[in-house]
Amino acid sequence: MKQALIHGTRICQFSTPFPVHDGLKWVEVADDTTTADTFIDGAVVKKPDPPTPTAAELALAEIHRLEALETPRRLAESVLSDEGKAWLTSNRDKIATERGKL
């Protein structure tokens, strides 16, 4: 067990207790408590783990990232040069691959 400095519901820090302002208090908490947790009604409330993204959500995020690469400048360059056309074709192929995952 360790000592946590509490302000309202916020767990501020862990330390050996020292004198603090009236609005703060020291409480004993479990060793796995972090400052991401909260202290509500005399108990530590653990921060829930973030949800694991689905395959579709990951694919959509990658599609958005790849589409964002197609800036007006890159699109203009693709019209003007073979290298630009090759890049655009490659990027669109990557987008199609990600869309296939949906």
N, C-alpha and C positions, 0 to 999 in steps of 0.2 A: 504494500500500500504506500501511496505517496501523498504529499500535501499539495492541494491546488488552491490557488488564489482565485476567488470568485467575485465577479462584479455583476450583479443582477443575475442573468442566466449565462453570462459569458465566463468561460474558463480562461483566465488570463495567462497563467504561468504555473510552473511547478517549482517548489523550492522548500527549503527549511523555513518554517514560519518566522516572520518578523512583524513588528508593529505596523499596522495599516490604518487607513482612514476608516471611519465608521461605515461608509458605503461599501467596503470590501470585507471579505471574510475568508478564513482558511478552513478547508474541509478535507477530510481524508477520502481519497478516491482510489479506485483500482489502478494497478500498474499499467494497464492497457489504455487508460484514459488519455486523450489528446486534446489540444486546444481547439480542434475542430468540433468536439463534442459540446454539449450544453449541460447546464445544471438547472433542472426544473423540479420544483416541489421536493427538494432535498435528495434528489437522485440524479445521477449522470444519465443523460440521454445520448446514446451513440449516434453519430452521424451515419445515415444509411449509405451503403456503397452505391456508387452511381450505376445506373442500369447498363448492362452490356449491350452495345449497339448490335442490331441484327445485320445479317449479310446484306439485306436490301438497303439499310441505312448507310452502311459502309460504301456500297456501290454508288449510291446517290451522292455521297460526299465526294467520292473520287470523280464522278461525272462533273459535278460543280467545279471542282478544282481544275480539271482538264479544260472545261469550257471557258473558265476565266483566263486561261492562257491565250485564248484567241482574241487578243486585243485588236482594235482597229488597225494599228500599225502592222501587226503580224498578218492580218488579213490582206492589207494592201501589199505587203511584201510577197505574199503568196501569189498574187496576180502578176507580179513583176519578175519573179525569178524562179528558176527550176528548184533551187534549194528551198525557197519559201513554199512552193507547191508540195515538195516532198515532206516538209515538216507538217504542213496542214493535213495532208493525207494520213501521215503517221498518227497525228493527234486524233483525227476523226476515227481512225481504226481502233485506237485505245478507248475512245468513248463508246464505240459500238460494242467492244468487248465487255465493258462495264455494264452497258444496258442489257447485254445478254445474261447478266447475273441476276437481273430483277425478275 
